[in-house]
Amino acid sequence: MGEYTLAGQPISKGIGIGEIFVYEEHGLELNRGNVQEDQLLNEIEKLEKAIAKTLYEIDDLKASFSKRLEKDEWFIFDAFRSMLQDEYFIEEIKDIIHHERYYAENAVDCCIGGYIKAIESSGNEYAMQSIYDMNDINARIIRNIIGDDQSKVMLDKISKKHVVGVRHLNLTLAATLGKRKISGIIYEAGAGYLSHAAIILRGLGIPAVSGIKFEDVKKIEGASVILDAEQGHIIINPVDTQVGEYKDLHKGGARRSSRLLFRRNKPTCTSDGYKVNISASVGSFEECESAGLKNVAGIGLVRTEMLFAHYKNFPDEQEQYAAYLRITKKMGHRPVMIRTADIGGDKQFDFLGSVDSSAVRSTRGIKYTLTNKEMFHTQIKSILRAGSGGNIAISFPMVDTAEEIREAKKVISRSMQKLLDEGTPVKKKLKIGAFIETRQGVDHLESILHEVDYVTIGTNDLLHQMMGIDRKKAASLRGEYLHPKFLRVLKYCIDKARKNNKPLNICGEIASDPTALMLMLGMGAVSFIVNPSKVEEVNDLVKSLNYRKIKELAEKALICKAIDEVKDLVIRFGR
């Protein structure tokens, strides 16, 4: 048979070239009978060994990826681990074995099956997403009870030369296959774009396409294929010229570099042409180098306090100038927004000396630097000097009032005049921005907008303050930025900036969270600042979205009364 294609949906971008390997997990045959009284302890022992083995497998997968993934990409393994170590969960299974006299595998299936039925009957769309993970861990425990040598033998045959086809993809299967550094995955059902499995695959750089019927894949077992997860299809029995072209892309040769350079300068747009700006947040030159190689519009935030975090003394003008100039040159003509040091309060560094235990938020950010004028002048002068050789803008952290911006402008003016008097080249027309990260900043947004060229919403600090949680306990707020109250505050800021014809950036974890980004985009935000490791993922997500549809989604989210309602909306939207 000649060359032909099968089409699906791209889940993890990339190019895979290899041979189709069909991996089919065989059905689990559970013993539904009853155990004799004298065999109950044996079943308990089988359960305990299976739990221990499953726990080892989860830990092994997590360890395999700890250096290859961002921490927030493999946190799901910790959730699995917690379930396997939950004494209540294990005791519940043991009780079923004792009282019902069930075999261990049947007891596990009944216990987890009961959880799943309860979730299904609750009608909670958000909770229902956990069913995939519960089915996954259920099957893994049962396989470790009854043994599944056949699947292990199949897995041992898989190597990096294979594009693996499966019927249903879940998290642990994605991780298990990813550990073998395969060339790609194609599957019929299971992991969607926002699933844990998809996040793992993207983090590992393994191309994946969903929606391709498993029966069609079985027909091409052993065939040579090109998996084009950029477009969402596979080419079966490709001709030599196609293989050569895709190998250039796959191996990152000269043509790939030139194409990436071309793509880098193209704007990111939704599927219906809505233009979106994606820039990077960096706290080191190494991160800047990473951002420079990706499809990034520029550096939306240089966290200058992190550049000098380990200095014993606050860096002098020349040291700062050299650091800012290096970043500016790396980015070429692309914009670089430098934020003055966000220090003081609960953000303490060695160069600040001893920490005052009574330090409060009011001494942090722009307030701190305005009361430490010598330090402030030093930083402003170094930024002005670096700006003469690039596309630099400046922004101030934790701005509460317009008066703070007016004071900062005076420092800029005096610093610039001093440099000009010395005959030092400077950037004369410097765009000035403000980070809005407090309730007071939101309350005074209208007057602040009159003093600046742009604003950036620092969502992490703003959320912490709104929810009354200390920054150091930020982990407890994971996902809370979907709270309708917080969404309405962000919508207010977006509308105010638009009314005043001032650009607005969204910064913080919310900017790279797929669910939150969809809502922000639908609310009218067009500029997002993300971690360099998330740039490609966010670009791909934006390109997959339809602006008209997510605008409707955001309008519905804004009138919700609770966070679960928002999550339910998004889940239904993704179906």
N, C-alpha and C positions, 0 to 999 in steps of 0.2 A: 504494500500500500504506500502511496506517495505522501508527500508532506501535507498536513492539514492542521487546524487549530481547534482548541476547545476554550470557550470563554467563561470567565468567572468574575469575581470581585477582588481587587487587590486589598490585602490585609496588612502585609508587611512588604514594603517596597524593596526592589533589588532585582538582580538577574541571576538565575540559576541554570547551569548547564550540566546535564548528567543523564543517568539511566533511571527509568521508572522502577521503583520498588514498591510493591503493594503490601502494606502492613494491615492485616485484619485480625483484630482481637476476637478470639473465639468466645462464644457465650459461656456464661458461668452456670454450671450444673450444681445447684444447691441441694443438699440432703434435707428434705422437709419432714423427715420422720422424727421419731422421739428417741432420746438417748436412755440407755439403761442406767439405773441408779448408780451402779458402781463405775460408770464411765463419765459422770459429770465433772469430776476433777480433771480428767483428761481433756475435756472440751475447754475447761477454764484455762488449762495450760496452753492449749493450742491458740486460744484467743490472745493470751498474754504474749506469746512468742510472735504472733502475727502483728500485734500492736507495736512491739519493740522493733520488728523488722521494717514495718512501714515508717516508723519514726526515723530509723537509720536511713532509709531511702530518701525521705524528705530532707534530712540534714545533709545527705550526700549531694543532692541536687542543689541545695542552697549554697553549699561550700563550692561547688563547681562554678557557680555564677557570681560569687561574691566580688570577684575582681573584674568581671566582664559586664556587669550591670550596675546601674545606679541603685542606691539603697532602696528608693521608693518603688523600684521595679521588681524587687524580689521579696518585698515585705509579706506577700501572700503566703509564702512558705511558713512564716511565723504563725499565721492564722491556722494553717493546717497542724502545725506543731502543738499549738495551744489546745486544739480539739483532741489530739491524740494523747495529751497529758491531762485531760480533764477527768478528774476522779469520778465525778458524777456520771459522765458519759460511760466510762468503763464499767462502773458498778451497775449501771442500768442494764448493760448487755449481760453481765454476769447474773443479775437477778432473773432475766429472761431464761437463761440457760438452766438455772436452778428450779424456778417455779413452773416453767413451761416444758422443761426437759428437752429443749431444742439443741440441735447441733450448733456449734459456734458460728458457722457461716450464716445459718438461718437467723440466729439471734442478732447478729450484726445487721443483716438486711432488714429485719423487722424493726429494730431500734431506729436506724437511720431513716427507714421508710416511714416511720411514724412522724419523725421530724418533718420530712418532706410533705406529707399529707397535711400536717398542721399549717405549714407555710402556704400551701396551695389553697386551703380553705380560708385563710386569713384575707386573701384578695390583695395583699400588699405587694405591689409590683416590684418595689425595691428589694424586699426580702426574697422574692422569688428568684432573683438573680443568683442567690447563694445555692439554689438547688443544683446547678451545674457542678459546683465545687463539692457539694455533699455526695452527689452520685459518683463523682470522681474518687473521693476518699473511701466511699463504701466499696467500690469495685476493687480498689487497691488492697484494702484489708482482707477482703474475701479471697482474692487471688493468693495472698500470702498464707491464708489458712488452708485452702484446698490444694495449693500448688498449681503452677501454670508454666511448666517447662517449655511448652510449645511456643509461647509468646517470647520467652527469653531466647530461645534458639533463633527465632525470627529477628529479634532485635540485634543479636550478635552478628547477623549477616549484613546489617546496615552500616554503610560507611559514607565518607564525604563525597563519594562519586555519585550518590543517589539523590534523586528527587523522589521523596516518599509520598505515596498516595494513601490516605486513610478515609474511612467513612465519616467518623465523628472525631473532632479534635477537642481535647480538653487541656487543662493546665499542665497536669503531670506528664501527659503524653508529649505535649509541646516541649516541655523541659527535658524529658528523656531523649527525644529525638535531637533536640538542640545540643545536648551534651556530646552527641556524635558528630557535630559540625557538618551536618548534611548540606547539600546544595540547595534544598528548598522543600516546601511542603505544599501539597494540594489536597483539598478535602471537600466533602459535600456539605457537612453541617457542623454546628458547634460554635467555636470561638468567633465572635463578632469583632468589629474594629475596636470597640472599647473594652473587650474582655481582658482578663489577666493573661490568658494564653497569648493573645495578640501583642500585649505589652512586652512579654518575655521575648517573643520572636523578633520584634522590632529592636529591642535592646541588644539582642545577639546578632542582628544584621542578617537574619535568615529570611529570604523572600518567601511569601506565602500567598496563595490565592484560594478563596473559598467558592462554594457554589458549583463545583464541578462534580457531576454525578459519579458516585463510586463505581457503579457498574461500567461506566465508560472508561474509567481509569483501569479497571481490571483487564479490559480488553487490550490495553497497550503495555501491559507489564513487560519489562525488559527493553522497551523501545527507547531510543535516544530522543531527548526532548530539550527544548529551551523554555524555561519558566520565566516569562516576562511579567514580573509582578509590578512593573511600572504601569503597564497597560491593563493587566488583569487577564492574561491568557497564557496558554501553553502551546508551543509549536511542536508537533509530533513529526518525527523523521525529517528534521530540517536539512536543507541542502548545505553544502560546504561553505558557500559564501555567507549564508545567514549565520552559521556557527562562528565564522571568522569575525563578522561584524559584532556579534554579541560578546565574543571573547575579549574584544578590545574594550568594551564597556565593563565587562566583568572583572578584568585584570587591572583596570585603571591605567591604561596606556595613554599615549599622547592624545588620541582622539577623545578619550573620556575626559581628560583634563580640560581640553578646549571646550568641550560641550558643557562641562560643569561651570566653567568660567562664563560661558554665554548664558547659561541658566541662572547663574548667580545674580546677574544684572537685570533679569526679568522680574517684574512685580508678581507677587503672590495674589491670586484671585480665586474667589469661590467659583463653583461650576457655572454660575450664571453671570460671571464677570465683575463681581463686587471686589474692588481692590483692597488689600489688607497689607499692613506693614509689619514685618516680623524682624525685631532686632534682638541683640544679645545683651545679657547682663554679665559682666566680668569682674573678677576680683584679683586677677593675676594676669601676667603677660601670656602664660601658658594657655589660659582660657581664651585670651584674645586670638592666639594662633589657631585654636580650634574653631572659633567663630569665623575667622577669615577664610577657612576652607569650606564653609557651608553656605547654603543659600540664605544669607542674612543681609538685610538692608543696611546694617550698620551696628554700632555699639550704642544701645539705648541707655546703658548705665555702666559707668566705671565706678565701682565701690572703692573710692580712694583709701578709706580707712583700712581696707583689707590688703592693699598693696604694701602697707607699712606696718602690718599688725605685729610683726615680731621685732620691730626696731626698739631699742632701749630708749632712744631719744626721738622726738618728732623730727622727721627728715627736713633738711634745709632746702632752700629754693632750688639749688642745682640738682639735688637728688630727685626732687619731685619733677622738675622740668624734664630730666632725662627719662623718667618713667612714662610721663604723659606723651612725650615726643615719640617714644618707641611705639606706643600703642597707636598714635595718630598715623605714623608712617606705615605701620602694618595694614591699616584699614584704607590707605590711599585716599580716594575722593569721597569715600563713604562717611557719613556723619558719625561723630563720637561725642556722646553726652557725658561730661564729667561731673559727678556729684561731689560737692565739697564734703569733707570728713563728717560722717555721722557718728559722733562720739559723745561721751558724757552719759549721765544717767546710768542705765543698766548696761551700757555698751562701753566697757572699760578696756584699755590697752596698756601695755607696759610703759609706753612713752608718756602716759598721763600721771605716772607716779602712784602713790597709795590711793586706794579706793575709799571714798567716804561712804560709810554704810547708810547715811541718810540721803544719798543721791536719789533724786526723783526725776521723772520724765521732763519736768520743766527746764532741767539743765542740759538737755540733750539736743543734738542736731544744730540747727542754725542758731539757737539761743546760746549754746555753749561757745560756738566760734565767735559770735558777736561780742561775747564777754571776754574773749581771749584774742584781742585784735592783732597782736603780733603774729600769732600762729595763723590767723585768718589771712592777713596781708601776704604772708609767705606763700600760702597755697594759691591765692588769687594771682599773684605775680607769676608763679610757675605755669599756671594754666594759660594766662594771657600770652606768655612767651611761646609755649608749645602750640598755641592756636595760630601763630603766624605761619605755620607750615602745614596746616590741615583744616579739616572741616569740623571745628570744635564748637560745642555749646556747653553751657554751665548750668547746674541746677543746685538748689539748696534743700537739705533734708528737714523734715519735721516742721514745715512752715505752718504757723497758726494765723498770722495776720499779714495784711498788706504792709504795715509799718516795718516788719522784719525785712521784707524785700527792699523797701526804700533804704533802710540802713545798709543792707548788703550792697546795693547799687552805689552808695557813697564810697564804700570800701573799694569796689571795682574801679570807680572813677579816680580815686586817689592813687591806687596802685598803678593804673594805666598811665597817669600823668608822670609818676615817678620814673617809670620805665622809659617813657618817651623822652623825658629830660636827660636820661642817661644815654639816649641814642639806641636803645634796645628795640628791635622789631617786635611788634605785638599785633594781636588780632583786635582791630578797632571796633568792628561790628560783631559783637558777641551776643548770640541769642541766650536769653535768661529764662530759666524755668523754676518751678517750685514743686516739691513733693508734698502731696496732700495725704497725711497719714494719721490725722487726729480728728475728733469731733469738731474741735474749734476751727481747724482748717477747712472742714466742710461748711461750717456756719459762715465763714468769712470768704468763701470761694469767689463770690461775685467781685469783691474788692481786690482780691489777690489776682484774679484774671486780668484786671486793668493794669497791673504792674509787670506782667510777665509775657513772654512770647509763647509759652506752652506750659502745661501742667502734667504731672505724672501721679497717678493714684497708687500709693504704696499700700497694697491691699493687706499684706501680712499685719503690719502694725495697726492699721485702721480696724481690722477685724478683731485683733486682740483687745483693743481699747473698747470697742463696742460691746464685746462679750464679757468684759471685765476679767480677762485672763492674763496672767503674767506671760511675757515673751518666752520665758524658759519652760513654760508648760504648753508651748505651741502645738505639740503633737496631739493634744487632746482636742484640738479644733479642726482636725482633718475633715474636710468636706463641709464644714460649717459655713463656708462662704456661699453655699447654695441657700442659705436661710433667706426667705423672702424679704425680711427687714433689711438685710445687708444688700441684697440685689437692688432694692429700691433706693438705697443711698447711692449706689454706684450709678444707677440710671439718672438720678438727680445731677450728679457730677458730669456725666456725659452730656446731658441736655444743656447744662449751664455753659460748658466749654463750647458746644456747638453754637449756642445763642450768641456768644461773644467772639465767634470765629477764631478760636484758639485751639490748636492741636492738643489732644489728650492721649496719654499713654496709660496702659494698664500693666502694672508690674507686680511681681510676687508669684506665689505658687498657683494662684488662680489662673494666671496667664498661660500656663502649660497643662492645666487640667482639662482634658477633652470636653467633659460635660460643662464645666464653667465657661470655657472659652466660647462654646457654642452660644451660650446665653448672653455673654458680653458682646459678642459679634451681633447677635440679634437685637441687642439694645442700642446698637449704634456705635460701639467702639470699633476703631479701625486700626489701632496701633498697639502691639503687644510686645513686652520685653520679657524674654525667657532665658533660661539657662542654656549655654551653648550646646549641651548634649540633647536638648529638646527641640532645637531649631528645625531639623528635617522633619521630625514627627509632627510638629505643629503646622509646618508648611503643607505636608501631605493631608492633614486633617482639614485645613481650610479649603484646599482644592477639592475635597470630596463633598463639601457642604453646598447646599442651595440657600442663598441668602433670604429669598422670599419665605422659605419654609421655616428657617430658624428665627426669622423676625416674628412670625406668628407664634412660634414656641416661646420666645422671650415674653411676648405680650401676655400669654397665659400664665407664665411663671410669676410675673410681677403681681398678679392678683391672687396668688396662692396665700394660704394662711399659715402653712407649716412646711418645714423642710422636706418631709416625706412626700408631700404633694408635688413638690418640685421634682424630686427624684423619680416619682412615678411618671410624671409628664415626659421626662427625658427618656426613660426606659421605653415607654410606648412609642415615642418618636423614633427610637433606634430600631424598632422592629420592621 
